[in-house]
Amino acid sequence: MAAKIYISGDIEPGFWGASLETTRAQFDLSEDKDGAEVYIRSNGGDAFEGLAIHDYLNTLDVPVTTIAEGYVASAASIIFIAAPRKRRKMMKNATLMIHNPWTYAGGEAGDLEAVAEQLRQLEDRLIEMYANATGNSKKQIREWMNEEKTFTAEEAVAEGFAGSIVESTQAKATVQIMNLSDRLAQLLGKTQAQTVEAAPVAAPVSPETDKIAELQAQLEALKAEKEKTEAEKAELERVATEAITAVETIQSAQQELAARLAAIESAPTAAPRPQAPVTMGVQPKQNPYKLTPEQLAEYNQIKTQIKKQISA
């Protein structure tokens, strides 16, 4: 069985959103590590955090599958293309979006020029990644990013961003069973009519009888497939329960951290930093409480302790 990893909400460092830490924790806590199924539903966030998660998934020594659910945009699309194309799947009503990275900054002209150069380098890197993942030209990718292009599930598959669309296997199995049942009813009715009209002698096995046996075998196979699907659903519910337990552990640690930070927030604050890091739509929280260097050191020490508790 594959480990289930869920990436939703804002992508940013730490334990408050989807991050490298929470992604690694979900895989490490999973008992099943024959593969990794990454379910993504996010508007995006910190570009570099998205790249970090992308790289981490590429280091796993197991098959990685990414599944787009709902809206997968910006930095989330970077994570989505971490899997090979044939293992990138779109839910039927999912939407994918790519665009240019952006940020805001303050400072002297040289500072702003340095930030602009960093954005250009990041943009070139993303264009190359999308082009390699989809098979499209860099020129085409650049046009789509300038346009802030969105793709339906069908368009994502057609343009190489995804390999397939996820359909309801249970619905398809039900339709096939219904079709087989109708066909069996037709054949049985025809066979009974032939029996009434025939002479009262033993009739040889007809091709129709062979067809009935074949259809009955197919029907049994579909029933077995349905039972397997139900078993997989039960297993998914079990894994979801474990994930909820892990999240509750993280939330408990966060509450303890919040209590300790409450005392720090009332102390005098340091001057704000003039420049924000590069993001793709969501500003990461670097020093949300405007702590002094000493307070920030204690803050980071508390975060480190929480990470060790979760990893233990």
Secondary structure, 3 states (H helix, E strand, C coil): CCEEEEEEEEECCCCCCECHHHHHHHHHHCCCCCCEEEEEEEEEECHHHHHHHHHHHHHCCCCEEEEEEEEEECHHHHHHCCCCHHHEEEECCCEEECCCCECCCCCCHHHHHHHHHHHHHHHHHHHHHHHHHHCCCHHHHHHHHHHCCEEEHHHHHHCCCCCEEECCHHHHHHHHHHHHHHHHHHHHHHHHHHHHHCCCCCCCCCHHHHHHHHHHHHHHHHHHHHHHHHHHHHHHHHHHHHHHHHHHHHHHHHHHHHHHHHHHHCCCCCCCCCCCCCEECCCCCCCCCCCCHHHHHHHHHHHHHHHHHHHC
